[in-house]
Amino acid sequence: MAGDTRETVVNLVAERMGVEPDQITDDTHFVNDLQSDSLDMAELVIDLEEQFDLSISDEEAQQIETVGQAIKYIEEKQAK
Amino acid sequence: MHPRRVVVTGAGVVSPVGCSKETAWAAVRDGRSGIRTITAFDTSGFDVHIAGEVRDFDPLDHLSKREMSRLDRFVQFAVVAADQAITESGLDLEAEDRRRIGAFIGTGIGGLHEIEAQHARLLQSGPHRTSPLMIPKLMTNAAAGQVTMRKGLMGPSMSVSSACASASHAIGEALKCIRYGTADVMVCGGAEAAVTPMGLSGVQQSKALSTRNDDPPAASRPFDLNRDGFVMAEGAAILIIECLEHARQRGAEILVELAGYGASSDAYHVTLPDPEGRGAALAMAHALEDAGLGPQDVDYINAHGTSTPAGDDVEAKAICAVFGDHAHKLAVSSSKSVFGHLLGASGALESAVCVWAMLDDVCPPTINLDDPDPECCGLNFVPHQAQQRRLNAVLCNSFGFGGHNVSLALRKFAG
């Protein structure tokens, strides 16, 4: 399941930001590496909410800076 | 003559008859229709199944995937047409003072693709599932804003929205901006992408569209007795206009002079033209006066000529009122017969057609004009085939729902 989450998140990020999935690692930083702006991040949060059927608060979303953090956040939510 | 003369140095187009000057002008000049059965969505249940769609356009040829996802289709058209126009003009933006370059880009409707997509999400998934990009994508000024951001233009920029007169207003106001000294160069024109279920339904319901579905290329027939409405189309056209001195200093190739701009209002009805064409006549008279032209100086008028029963005869009467006997000597044609009605982009594409027509000294035809409507005053509508003619001065007319009228005057540049 963990592997599936990772692959899904990476693919969503790649699709949204127009990069290849193999360019994305856990350490990939949304702002510094992918040049995401606030609108991209807001779109990405909606993508993740839809994909994983969960709700991410603005406060929680602001803590997510890297792809690895996004994967960890979703895995923790799913475990609950 | 105005102290700061303004010239056209570039034109870019994304149209139902091609996405380059060469393809679009050849189709317009040779009268090859771009009207087809709609392929973008399923039109079963509609009365209208035809439009002038932009078919040979892949946004990924011009934009990254991320850029594409952030731009509504009308903005994609605008930025691509602007790129073409800037390239043709030879402007070296790195070397220019970009505080002196602005962008006025009109649209009648704005981001209708985005509105429909997000409205569906709102209804299906609720208010927390609509896109944060929705408003910046659909707003009418998105085209002007995106062009300035992509090109680093820091002069004045805005959208102009006056239905089917939008692009012509944008060009006219940009002309004034240069004359007034606010800018030296303006990127100006219009963009529209409203061939969508909502757009088609809405215009269909206003009873303005042709239902000649069985013969799409024959559906747009301005000034013809058997016309039954206009044909919706999409696309964008952008002109580069600049102060003559600026063009000379940088050694630009000058295409034509943008000599005059006339605007007026019908003050009559939201969709119907004034039956006497008084507003249209006023716009043409203002354009002539602004350009310092007499009626007898005009060789050709690219008419608004949408192919609606209510509009074409009124425009012909307005031309007669302004030009008197000379109305029967000049040529008048409607390029909408070929590419349909691009709504808020129409005036820009037709201005580009006027530029090309003047460069070649050719009046492009009104196709499908088999039986001229006697109510249209028997003018030379250039039926079926282009006519060779020296074009020193031309007018380009655009009239919009709401009763907005614009006429632009172009003059051959003779130094």
Contacts between the chains, C-beta under 8 A, distances in Angstrom:
chain1	res1	chain2	res2	distance
A	16	B	66	7.7
A	16	B	69	7.6
A	17	B	66	5.8
A	18	B	64	5.2
A	18	B	65	3.6
A	18	B	66	3.4
A	18	B	67	7.7
A	18	B	69	7.4
A	38	B	132	8.0
A	39	B	70	7.7
A	39	B	132	5.0
A	39	B	133	5.5
A	39	B	136	7.1
A	42	B	132	3.7
A	43	B	131	6.2
A	43	B	132	5.7
A	43	B	133	6.3
A	46	B	128	7.6
A	46	B	129	6.2
A	46	B	131	7.2
A	46	B	132	7.5
A	49	B	128	7.8
A	49	B	129	7.8
A	50	B	125	7.7
A	50	B	129	6.8
